Amino acid sequence: MVIPNYNKEKTIRACLAAVHTQTHAPAEVLVVDDASTDRSRQIVAEFDCTLVGLPTNMGVSAARNIGAARAAGDVLFFVDSDIALAPDALANALRVLREHPHCGVVQGIYDLHPLFPDGPVESYKTLFEHFWRRRAAGLTTSTMFALTAVPREVFELVGGFDEGLRDAEDIEFGTRLPATYEIRMSDQVVGRHDDVDRLWPYVSELYRRALTYADAVVVARWTPRPAADPPGAAAQTGRRDDGRTPHRIDLGAVAGMLACSLAVVTVPLALFSPWLLAVPLGLLAVFLTADRELLNFARRERGPGFLLFAAVMRMLTHLTEFVGLTVGVARALARRARPGRFRPMAPEPQR
C-alpha cells in the first residue's frame, strides 16, 4: 500500500489506523512524505510502516511513483493520506481484480459523509463526489487514484504518473492505459475523505484542475498519434494503444456548465428589454434539468434546506470549470502552436 502525504497531520493518523485494521492486511505500508512541514512524520512514526521522506516537495505524481518503485508487491494499492478506508476496502479491491482478469485499475468511491465534518462547503463537496463516483460504478473510462488498486505490471506498462502534473495526473494516467485493460469503479471499495472545507480553496482547486484537465485530456484528444509508432508502442513509450475509448464526456455536465455560463453572460440583455430576461432564466432552467439527479440526491440526503445551497455551489462549480477549461485549452493550443515547445504527454518509462 502506497500513501503519498503532504502536510496532512490532521488526517494521517486516521488514515493509517484504518489501513492497519483492514480485514485483508496489506503486505507492506509505505508512506511517501513529500517534504511536509507539519507533524506528519512524527505521527507516521507511531505506526508499523515504512516512511520514505523526500527532501523537497516534488508533487503527488512523484510521491506515488517513488512509493511504487519501493514497493515489493504484485498489486499496488494507492490511498491518499486524507482518506480512512472502510475495513474491507483492500479485500474488495483484490476480489475485483481476481474476478476480472482483464481489469487493470480498480478504483473506489468516497463515503457519503466526510472523515471530519467541517462545514457546508465540505458537506456539498463530499456529497457530490460520492454521488458521481457511485453512479459510475462498474466499467468506466477514466481513472482516479485517491483509493485505487492496480497490478504492478500494468502500472509499469503505463509508465507511472507524469511528474510534470500536480493536478489531473490520475486522469492523464488513464489516457495511456492500453485498451486491453478494463477500468472499474467499485462501490465496495469505500473510504471517508476529509475534503476541502472553505469556499476559496474549493474554487482554486477546481480552477487548477480544470486548467490541467484541459491540457492533459481535452487538447490531448485532438493531438494525433505519430504515424511512426508501431503497434504495441505503449509498452515502450507510455502512449495509449489504439482502441482505448477516450475519457467519456458527461453530456449532462457539459450542458449544465454551458447553460450556467451563458446565463451569466446573457443577464445584461435585460437592460435592453425586460422580456429578454427570459433568456438567462431559460438557461437556468436548462441547468436545473441537466443537474436534477444530483440536486434531488442532495435534497433526499441533506434535506430541503440544503438544496438551495447545493444548487448555488453547483452553479459556482460549473462557472469555475468553464473558465478554467477555456483558459487551459487556449494556453495548450498556443503552446502546441509554437515550434519546439511541445511537451509529450507521456513520461519516459521508468527503469
PyMOL commands that set and color helices and strands:
alter all, ss='L'
color gray80, all
select helices_A, chain A and resi 12-19+40-44+60-70+89-99+120-135+152-158+169-175+199-222+234-237+251-271+274-290+292-302+304-337
alter helices_A, ss='H'
color red, helices_A
select strands_A, chain A and resi 2-5+30-33+50-53+75-79+83-85+103-110+138-140+147-151+182-193
alter strands_A, ss='S'
color yellow, strands_A
deselect
rebuild
show_as cartoon
